[in-house]
Amino acid sequence: FRPLGMIVQQAMSNPTEKGKFYIRLSDNLDNIHTLEGYYLKVIQNEKLQFTWHWLDEDHKSQVEIDFSAVNSETTQIQLKHSNFNDDEDYNLHYQAWITCLEELSVVLSGVNPKH
């Protein structure tokens, strides 16, 4: 996880049901952004469901990711992020998830990303 232009400063994850994750990021202006959440459902190789909370905001949302094998080398990811405050919040997260998933694709392909 790393939105475009962000640097992961610290990350912790306990991917078990009721386990916590924590990600501390910095942007190009050295502003710190901290995200935390709790895993609600963890089914190995099938599903992750967790809460999503930026610590500088009151609002919490929820993410659900389903994984399905297309073949022995390819996995399809279906991501649903819900419970947004408004359309602007939705659009910001939509764009951030696109960049995160694009970067994941690059990392998994073994190509060195140029950021």
C-alpha positions in Angstrom: 0.0 0.0 0.0 1.4 3.3 -1.0 -0.5 6.1 -2.8 1.5 7.9 -5.4 3.9 10.4 -4.0 3.8 8.9 -0.5 6.6 7.1 1.4 5.9 4.4 3.9 7.7 5.4 7.2 6.4 2.6 9.3 4.0 -0.3 8.9 2.6 -3.0 11.2 0.1 -5.7 10.4 -1.4 -8.6 12.3 -3.6 -10.2 9.6 -5.9 -12.2 11.9 -9.5 -11.6 12.7 -9.6 -8.7 15.2 -5.9 -8.1 14.4 -4.7 -4.5 13.9 -2.8 -2.8 11.1 -1.1 0.6 11.2 0.6 2.5 8.3 2.5 5.8 8.8 3.1 7.6 5.5 4.8 10.9 4.6 4.0 13.1 1.5 6.4 15.2 -0.6 5.9 18.1 1.9 6.9 15.8 4.8 3.3 15.8 6.2 2.6 12.6 8.2 -0.5 10.6 7.4 -1.4 7.7 9.7 -3.9 5.0 8.8 -5.1 2.2 11.1 -7.7 -0.5 11.0 -8.8 -3.8 12.3 -9.3 -7.0 10.3 -12.9 -8.2 10.4 -12.5 -11.2 8.2 -9.4 -13.1 7.0 -9.8 -16.1 4.8 -6.4 -17.2 3.4 -6.2 -16.8 -0.4 -9.9 -15.7 -0.6 -10.9 -12.6 1.4 -9.8 -9.7 3.5 -12.2 -7.4 5.2 -11.1 -4.5 7.5 -11.9 -1.1 8.9 -10.1 1.9 7.5 -9.4 5.0 9.6 -7.1 8.0 8.9 -6.2 9.2 12.4 -6.7 12.9 11.4 -10.3 12.2 10.5 -13.3 11.2 12.6 -14.9 9.0 9.9 -14.2 5.3 9.5 -14.9 3.3 6.4 -14.6 -0.4 5.4 -12.6 -2.3 2.8 -13.3 -5.7 1.4 -10.9 -7.5 -0.9 -11.8 -10.8 -2.7 -9.1 -12.9 -4.4 -9.9 -15.5 -7.0 -7.5 -17.6 -9.0 -7.8 -17.1 -12.8 -5.1 -19.6 -13.4 -1.9 -20.9 -11.7 -0.1 -17.6 -12.2 -2.9 -15.0 -12.1 -5.2 -13.8 -9.3 -8.1 -11.5 -9.8 -8.6 -8.9 -7.1 -12.0 -7.4 -6.5 -11.8 -4.4 -4.1 -14.8 -2.7 -2.5 -14.3 0.4 -0.2 -17.5 1.7 1.3 -19.0 4.0 3.9 -17.6 7.3 2.6 -18.6 10.7 3.9 -19.4 12.2 0.5 -18.5 12.0 -3.3 -15.3 13.9 -2.8 -14.0 11.4 -0.2 -15.1 8.5 -2.5 -13.2 10.1 -5.5 -10.0 10.7 -3.5 -10.0 7.0 -2.3 -10.9 5.8 -5.8 -7.8 7.5 -7.4 -5.5 6.4 -4.5 -6.6 2.8 -4.9 -5.9 2.9 -8.6 -2.3 4.1 -8.0 -1.8 1.5 -5.3 -3.0 -1.4 -7.4 -1.0 -0.2 -10.4 2.1 -0.1 -8.2 1.3 -3.6 -6.9 1.2 -4.8 -10.4 4.6 -3.3 -11.2 6.1 -4.7 -8.0 4.7 -8.2 -8.7 6.0 -8.1 -12.3 9.5 -7.5 -11.0 10.0 -4.2 -12.9 11.6 -1.4 -10.9 9.1 1.4 -10.5 10.4 4.9 -11.3 8.9 7.4 -8.7 
